Amino acid sequence: MGADPDRFGRYRVVGQLGQGAMGIVYRAIDPELGRTVAVKTIALSGSEQDQEVHQARFRQEARAAGGVSHPSIVTIYDVGREGDLAFIAMECVEGRELRDLIREGTIAPARALEIAALVAEGLAYAHDRGVIHRDVKPGNIMVLPDGRVKIMDFGIARLQESELKTQSGVLLGSPQYMSPEQVAGHALDGRADVFSLGVVLYEMLTGTKPFDASDLTQLLFWVVNLPHKPPSERNPALPPVIDYIVARALKKDAAERYATAAEFAADLRDSIAEVVGIPAPAMATTRPDAAAGTRTVTEAATARIAPHLALRASPRFDSAACLARLRVMPDAAGTRTGWKAAETRLPKRVDRSRALLWGAYGLAAVAAVVIALA
């Protein structure tokens, strides 16, 4: 690797902040305003014409993200290009990535709900302005020393799509945090970010991911088709209302999910009192469901008919509006998600066609006996 560049546009590089999948992030000085900025670089590939197209797309996405000003979103100051590198100059924040805090197992449930609510509020603000993140994950959430959060990399996933669109078999985003519609390549709206944040919340609450298989094919099948285990099954200290909220965020069908990130944030804040005093989850020494990576798709699918959890609303969850929404659970069979409300026994139905068929068999048998004895 060559030496670090001295500058990007007017920004003078003073060191590296880190390196990601798409490029290096530098600490730089803006001499015009005398402030420190973070400069994220992204390599432009292909012919010069391709690079021009990618740069134009990049500027468009960065402009949209730069128009979103919210306390929970990293502010974008400028975009530019140096040679075959596009760059974004953005707010330089000092903090720790959420993924590091999750690995350490230091996030108590009350703090996890607060972090998720702050992120959801930032996402709601962006969604209201037509901007979708598309890659919500712990590595894109910075937790600041004063307790605030900053969502990073708005618009980057769209640029990555432009960069990689000609490569066959390339999966964009982070599969363990992607919504089913994103895995399937369908059109996305803000509810895809809600699903991804639901996965992040699950991981904060339990120390494990709801969908985690060693094989990519198995992982994607799980995300699209199979249920997650209730958070309380992996962290028994969690109250039932948390199972409700996570189940709503992780609906396979976007139409059954929280309609907006703002609704998600409201339920998270209303339930914080439920988990005050519950310690951070013990970190698993081995990945749960590691065997899922070796199971066949047929074997994995049998998880759909496993016993379901009968969820109960917590009497201390004092938001009537939230409970009204949370009661909209999947069908009683639970075949899509593995969830159902408290079980009620229904009278057995008589299958009339089957009854007529067996009746015909009986008459035929009687007739055969009569003929034989005649």
SULBELWO-V246166 format. One record per residue. PHI is phi in radians with two decimals (999 if undefined). PSI is psi as a letter, one per 40 degrees, with the letter a starting at -180 (* if undefined). OMEGA is omega as a letter, one per 20 degrees, with the letter a starting at -180 (999 if undefined). Layout:
# SULBELWO-V246166
PHI_PSI_OMEGA ; PHI_PSI_OMEGA
This chain:
# SULBELWO-V246166
999_h_a ; -1.30_i_a ; -1.20_i_r ; -1.12_i_r ; -1.17_i_a ; -1.39_d_a ; -2.76_i_r ; -2.21_h_a ; 1.05_b_r ; -1.52_e_a ; -1.57_h_a ; -1.62_h_a ; -1.29_h_r ; -2.08_e_r ; 2.90_i_r ; -1.69_i_r ; -1.77_d_a ; 2.95_i_a ; -2.41_h_a ; -2.02_a_a ; -1.19_d_a ; -1.81_e_a ; 2.87_a_a ; -1.72_i_r ; -1.89_h_a ; -1.93_i_r ; -1.57_h_a ; -2.48_i_r ; -1.97_h_r ; -1.66_h_a ; -1.16_d_a ; -1.20_d_a ; -1.93_e_r ; 1.14_f_a ; -2.19_i_r ; -1.50_h_r ; -2.29_i_r ; -1.80_h_r ; -2.00_h_r ; -1.69_h_a ; -1.86_i_r ; -2.42_h_a ; -1.26_h_r ; -1.70_h_a ; -1.90_i_r ; 1.55_a_a ; -1.25_i_r ; -1.07_d_r ; -1.14_d_r ; -1.07_d_a ; -1.11_d_r ; -1.14_d_r ; -1.11_d_a ; -1.13_d_a ; -1.14_d_r ; -1.10_d_r ; -1.11_d_r ; -1.06_d_r ; -1.10_d_r ; -1.10_d_a ; -1.18_d_a ; -1.14_d_r ; -1.14_d_r ; -1.12_d_r ; -1.16_d_a ; -1.19_e_r ; -1.45_e_a ; -1.74_h_a ; -2.02_h_a ; -2.56_i_a ; -1.01_d_a ; -1.74_e_a ; -2.19_h_r ; -1.09_h_a ; -1.41_h_r ; -1.66_h_a ; -1.69_d_a ; -2.81_i_r ; -2.33_i_r ; -2.97_a_a ; -2.55_h_r ; -2.26_h_a ; 1.09_b_r ; -1.71_f_r ; -2.05_h_r ; -1.56_i_r ; -2.49_i_r ; -2.13_h_r ; -1.71_h_a ; -2.44_i_r ; -0.96_h_r ; -1.69_h_a ; -1.91_i_r ; -1.79_h_a ; -3.11_a_a ; -2.24_i_r ; -1.18_i_a ; -1.04_d_a ; -1.08_d_r ; -1.22_d_r ; -1.15_d_r ; -1.13_d_r ; -1.04_d_a ; -1.38_e_r ; 1.18_f_a ; -1.86_e_a ; -1.74_h_r ; -1.26_i_a ; -0.94_d_r ; -1.07_d_r ; -1.21_d_r ; -1.07_d_r ; -1.15_d_r ; -1.14_d_r ; -1.08_d_a ; -1.10_d_r ; -1.14_d_r ; -1.10_d_r ; -1.13_d_a ; -1.07_d_r ; -1.16_d_r ; -1.13_d_r ; -1.11_d_r ; -1.05_d_r ; -1.07_d_r ; -1.16_d_a ; -1.07_d_r ; -1.10_d_a ; -1.86_e_r ; 1.37_e_a ; -1.94_h_r ; -1.90_h_a ; -1.31_d_r ; 1.40_e_a ; -2.57_f_r ; -1.27_h_a ; -2.80_i_a ; -1.01_d_r ; -1.23_e_r ; -1.88_e_r ; -2.16_h_r ; -1.77_h_r ; -1.84_h_a ; -1.53_i_a ; -1.02_d_a ; -1.49_e_r ; 1.72_e_r ; -1.28_i_r ; -2.18_i_r ; -2.35_h_r ; -1.50_h_a ; -1.92_i_r ; 1.21_f_r ; -1.08_h_r ; 1.49_e_a ; -1.20_d_a ; -1.08_d_r ; -1.19_d_r ; -1.13_d_r ; -1.08_d_r ; -1.06_d_r ; -1.13_d_a ; -1.18_d_a ; -1.90_e_a ; -1.12_d_a ; -1.55_e_a ; -1.63_h_a ; -1.34_i_r ; 1.30_e_a ; -1.59_h_r ; -1.76_h_a ; -1.60_i_a ; 1.57_a_a ; -1.97_h_a ; -0.93_d_a ; -1.20_e_a ; -2.03_e_a ; -1.42_i_r ; -1.34_i_r ; -0.98_d_a ; -1.21_d_r ; -1.26_d_r ; -1.05_d_a ; -1.39_e_r ; 1.37_f_r ; -1.48_i_r ; -1.11_i_a ; -1.99_i_r ; -2.38_a_a ; -1.06_d_a ; -1.20_d_r ; -1.15_d_r ; -1.15_d_r ; -1.06_d_r ; -1.05_d_a ; -1.06_d_r ; -1.18_d_r ; -1.07_d_r ; -1.14_d_r ; -1.07_d_r ; -1.06_d_r ; -0.97_d_a ; -1.17_d_r ; -1.14_d_a ; -1.33_d_a ; -2.07_e_a ; 1.39_e_a ; -2.35_i_r ; -1.61_i_r ; -1.22_d_r ; -2.20_h_a ; -2.65_h_r ; -2.25_i_a ; -1.30_d_a ; -1.82_h_a ; -1.08_d_a ; -1.07_d_r ; -1.09_d_a ; -1.07_d_a ; -1.16_d_r ; -1.08_d_a ; -1.10_d_a ; -1.01_d_a ; -1.40_d_a ; -2.08_d_a ; -1.80_i_a ; -1.34_i_r ; -1.64_i_r ; -1.31_i_r ; -1.01_i_r ; -0.94_d_a ; -1.19_e_r ; -1.28_d_r ; -1.68_d_r ; -2.38_g_a ; -1.04_e_a ; -1.29_e_a ; -1.31_h_r ; -1.36_i_a ; -1.03_d_a ; -1.09_d_r ; -1.18_d_r ; -1.06_d_r ; -1.05_d_a ; -1.11_d_r ; -1.12_d_r ; -1.06_d_r ; -1.17_d_a ; -1.22_d_a ; -1.78_f_r ; -1.01_h_r ; -1.15_d_r ; -1.55_h_a ; -1.01_d_a ; -1.16_d_a ; -1.70_e_r ; -1.38_i_r ; -0.96_h_a ; -1.19_d_r ; -2.44_i_r ; -1.16_d_r ; -1.13_d_r ; -1.09_d_r ; -1.04_d_a ; -1.06_d_a ; -1.09_d_r ; -1.15_d_r ; -1.08_d_a ; -1.18_d_r ; -1.16_d_a ; -1.78_e_a ; -1.02_d_a ; -1.05_d_a ; -1.18_d_a ; -2.04_e_r ; -1.04_h_r ; 1.63_e_r ; -1.36_h_a ; -1.26_i_r ; -1.07_i_a ; -1.17_i_r ; -1.21_h_a ; -1.33_h_r ; -1.23_h_r ; -1.34_d_r ; -2.27_i_a ; -1.18_h_r ; -1.12_i_r ; 1.04_f_r ; -1.05_d_a ; -1.14_e_a ; -1.06_d_a ; -1.23_e_a ; -1.89_e_r ; -1.33_i_r ; -1.38_i_r ; -1.05_d_r ; -1.09_d_r ; -1.14_d_a ; -1.12_d_a ; -1.14_d_r ; -1.17_e_r ; -1.06_d_a ; -1.16_d_a ; -1.82_e_r ; -1.20_i_r ; -0.97_i_a ; -1.64_i_r ; -1.58_h_r ; -1.49_h_a ; -1.46_i_r ; -2.11_i_r ; -1.34_h_r ; -1.34_h_r ; -1.17_e_a ; -1.57_e_r ; -1.42_h_a ; -1.64_e_r ; -1.76_h_a ; -1.10_d_a ; -1.11_d_r ; -1.11_d_a ; -1.12_d_r ; -1.08_d_r ; -1.25_d_a ; -1.19_d_r ; -1.29_e_r ; -1.37_g_a ; -1.67_i_r ; -1.14_i_r ; -1.07_i_a ; -1.03_d_a ; -1.19_d_r ; 1.13_f_a ; -1.21_d_a ; -1.51_d_a ; -2.23_e_a ; 1.48_e_r ; -2.00_i_r ; -2.76_i_r ; -1.38_a_a ; -0.92_h_a ; -1.23_h_r ; -2.19_h_a ; -1.45_h_r ; -1.84_i_r ; -1.11_i_a ; -1.22_h_r ; -1.58_i_r ; -1.59_h_r ; -1.40_h_a ; -1.13_d_a ; -1.12_d_r ; -1.18_d_r ; -1.11_d_r ; -1.12_d_r ; -1.13_d_r ; -1.13_d_r ; -1.11_d_r ; -1.13_d_r ; -1.02_d_a ; -1.14_d_r ; -1.11_d_r ; -1.12_d_r ; -1.15_d_r ; -1.10_d_a ; -1.09_d_a ; -1.13_d_r ; -1.17_d_a ; -1.07_d_a ; -1.12_d_a ; -1.15_d_a ; -1.53_e_a ; -1.23_*_999
